[in-house]
Amino acid sequence: MDRWFADGELNTAYLALDHHVAEGRGEQCALIYDSPVTGVKKTYSYSALRDEVARFAGVLRAQGVGKGDRVVIYMPMIPEAVIAMLAVARLGAIHSVVFGGFAPHELALRIDDAEPRVIVSASCGIEFANVIAYKPLLDEAIIKARFKPARCIIVQRPQLAAVLQEGRDIDWASAMQTATPADCVPVLSTDPLYILYTSGTTGKPKGVVRDNGGHAVAMKYSMKAVYDIAPGDVFWAASDVGWVVGHSYIVYAPLIAGATTVLYEGKPIKTPDAGAFWRVCAEYRVKALFAAPTAFRAIRKEDPDSRCLQGHDLSALRCVFVAGERLDPPTYHWVKDTLGKPVVDHWWQTETGWAICGNLTGVELKAPKPGSSTVPTPGFHVQVLDDDGHPLPPGKQGSIVVKRPLPPSCLPTIWGDFARFHNDYLKAFPGYYLTGDGGYIDDEGYVFIMGRIDDVINVAGHRLSTGEMEEILAGHPAIAECCVIGVHDELKGQVPVGLVLLKNGVTIDQQQLEAELANCIRHEIGAIANFRKAFVVPRLPKTRSGKILRKLLRQIAAGDDFPIPSTIDDPASIPEIASLMAQHGLIQKR
């Protein structure tokens, strides 16, 4: 696989912290911690954060962690999670952050794959008002895992103390009191910085590997080119450190760029209300906000008239960035009209670590096209191919690929399984990286991502995008959010079905809504879509990062056996949806 800056040496934690202190900017704010679920707010200067990271690196070093060793971090959104990530990088070791609260089975799979010398965790996490004990989940995962870590370091949170296992578990605070700070360890540019697991089609998680050199270059470049962030600016990625957005744009990129980053332990709604995002932006003078479309849809549903926006001064906010799933035009227009700020849809993946396509606010702000992630970022040669690997003309939908070599930061392999990396990403179209997404490029070079390749359905020989249908349904004034899946049909092979979530306070007759939505699809796509069925659901099953579990919905409709993913935000939504689908006759009989 192609490698970047192969003869270089560096330390990523040095670039993120020590460099700025050496340049005389140690007293600048590096990290703002805001936790509405606990009422705690705290700030760290670059010097203070550097000192905490060096001290915890000393804790890890005392437990035998060195260059190339792995450390699993299973943490909530607290400063210690960021400190742990940077401390591992400081030692030249490799961190693997697992989303806090993941089920023991899934955590055990990651432990067995990464084989960590140490696991860093916390006694609990907090979701809205619910305290979730992490330590029992961690203990069960270690019991299930084949590989047994030598030590676990536990942050004891005041909301719930954990019982520590003698001889294995170490209290974070006690260890920090006696730690000797550790210096930065130089590593090769091509040495791994971290492993981040993403779901695979086989059920076994894929450990995406990120190298040090290419990653640092992409993070530094993207903060200015994509987000127009300069040293001292406040940047907020409203994500989680367990996801790639959290790695790239809560931790590494803002700090490498010398900016101030916000670490937010809360939700867009109900912590305490739908004005939570606006409060944070106003209080800390956030220049750029980055969140998933689902966050804005949740705010819109809870507060459609934007009453919670009143009283918050957003004059410092220059731009809103969205990624993580397709930004439907109705949501785009709502955010833009509500805030009166530019809204930039950009598209990227865990595998790339930064934007494949976007509107480069630090280079040239192009005229936006709702539904498009604008144009490829420098370094990404994006093309659309048919099933035989032939380039398609503008406007024609196919598989979106990136011509090799891939730019810096893109994965060079899957941890411990290069063959799987080759088969999943490179084999289908030799010379190209297969993104797994489908869409088209228009005659002006704008890229439109319409959904995963397997979100294309075949209705009587016509290949139709469910993403396009969702865009149309979302434009209906009663609809807050929606999902379209293909279900089996004896005559046409597949037909589309819409699952829709109504805006708060909206009531509408089921038959009337179904007829109106069918007319919308017929008007925009045509009768070939054969869209006739839509029904209202109280909620849609999603991952914790806000992605709708479309594959799971298809499995339910097909009558297949399906595991409930550990990444699901609300497991109770699955039987609820399955019952509704059965009532509407949508589950195929086996």
C-alpha positions, 0 to 999 in steps of 0.5 A: 500500500502507498505510504507517505513521508516514509523517512520522517520522524515525529511525535504527534503529542509533541506537535499537539502540545509541547510545540505550542508551549515551546513557541511561547503560547503555553498559557493559551486555552487548549481544552474546554470541558463542558458537562451539562450532565454533571454541571462541571466546567473546566479549562486547560491551558496548553502548558497544563494539558501538556503537564497532565499528559506527560504525567499520565504517560509516566503512569503508563510507562510504569506499567510497561507501556512502550513504543508500539504497545497497544492501550485500549481506552474505554471512556466517557467524554471526560478530560481524562479520555483526551489525556489518555489518548495523548499520553499513549501517543507521547510514548510512541504507543498505539491507542484504540479508543472504544466508545464508552458503554459498548457491550462486553462482547464487542469490547472483548472482540476489540481486546482480542484483536488489539491485545492491549498491555493496559486498558484505561477506563472510568467508573461510569458514564452519563447519558442524559440523567442516567448513570451507566456503570462501565466497570462491570461491562469492562470486567465482563469483557475481560472475562470473555476475552481470550487476551488478558490485559496486565493492568486496568487504570480506572478514573473514579467519578463522583457519580458512581465509584467502581470496585477495583480488582486487587492486583489488576486495577489501578486508581487513576488519581492515586497513580497520578500523584506519584507519577514521574512525567515522561518525555516524547518518544520519536516514532517513524512517520509510518508507525501507527498512531491508533487503531479505530474499529469500524463495523465489518460485513462479516460481523468481526470489527475492522481495526482501521490503522492510522499512521503518525506522519500522514495523519499529522499533515492532514490534520494540520492542513484540514484545519485551515483549508477545510475549517478556516481555523487559526491558532487561538480560534475556538473549534467545537466538534460535537461528537465523541472521542470514540468515533473518528470525528472525535479522534480527528477534530476533538483531539488531534487536529485542533491541538496540532493547529494551536486552536481551542477545542471543546469537549462536551459531555451532553446531547443536543437536546434534553441537557437541559433543552434544545438550546444546548448547542446554542448555549455552548457556541455563545458561551465559548465564542465558538467559530466553527461548529461540526455536528452530524445531521441527526443532531440538527434534526433532533433539535428541529424536532424538539424546537421547530420554531427555534425558541431556544435560540433566543438570547444566545449571541452567535456572532462569533460563529462563522460556519456550521459543518455537518458530516457522518451521514447524508445531509438532506436538503430540508435539514440543510435549509433549516440550519441555514435559515435558522442560524443565518450562517453558511452550512458546509456538508462534507463527506468522509469516512473512518478509513480516511480520517478527514474530508474526501469532499467538502467546501473548502472554507479556508481556500475558496467557498463555493456556491453550495448545492443542497444535497451535495458535499461540494467538490473533492478535497485536494489529494482525493481523485474521486470518480464514479464507476459502473459495475464493470469499472467503467467511468460514468458520465456526469449525472449517472449514479454508480460506485464512488471510488478514489483513484490511488494513491490515497492522500495522507491520513488514509488507512494503510491497512487493517490491523493484523489483516492486510488481506481483508483490507485488500479484499474490502477496499482495493480488489473490486476496482484495481487501482481504486479505493472502494468507498462503499458509497454510491452517488454521482458527480454533476457537470460542474464537478459537485459530488452527491452521496446518495447512500451506501451501495447496498441502499440502492434498490432494484424496482422492476429493473430500475436501480433507484436510490433510497437516499433520493427518496428520503430527500423527497419525503423529508421535504414534506412539512409534517416529516421530521425524519425518515428512512426508506428501505427496499422490501421484497415484492413478488412482481417487481423484485423490490419496492420502497417503503418509507418509515417516517417520524412526525414533527412534534405536535403534528397530527395527520391521517395515515392514509392521507400522509401515505397518499401525499408522500406517494404523490411526492415520489411520483412527481419527483421520480416517477411511477417507476419508483412504485412508492405506495407504502409509508407509515409513522414510527415513534422513533428510528433505530440508530447508532450512538453516532446518529446513523439510522440502521438501514441494514438492520431494517432490511434484515427485519423486512426480509425475515432474516435472523439479525443480531442487535448491534452493540452500537445501537443507541436505543435497543428497545426501538428494534422490537417496536419497529419489528412489530410495526412492520409486521402489522403493516405486512412488510415482513417476508415469510420464510 
